[in-house]
């Protein structure tokens, strides 16, 4: 039970909060395997690091990832980061940047779709001052377009992308939460 509580704390509060929480729990109640998992995730994420954990992509502004995956019954699963790919076009690329658009700063998420079907996913933005995530609007990415962009005016520190799924191409690309 403590294992799941610590991992949940990591995602809800951050590594710093996890370390404070860990120090308040008696050591004999924490499984060593749990500490290894959570400590590894904190090291992977770092202050500026983006990473993938349990088919969720966590990316910070100014970063770009190439992802490989397995397609299982229409779901994009077993996501994994590919560093310096020789043929980037065959991988999904996720990039989060901050750009000036019409005299205002906007966060811009770009995702490429290397698949032959439309790519659908969900996004959650991390609040700029609190350790919570809230839903963000997203639009499906057609295989014809190859790349989709999302723009947001609000500020956030990180975005979590999950539930990647391939659906049949349609003339109308749906947007939503």
Order of alpha helices (4+ residues) and beta strands (2+ residues): alpha-alpha-alpha-beta-beta-beta-beta-beta-beta-beta-beta-beta-beta-beta-beta
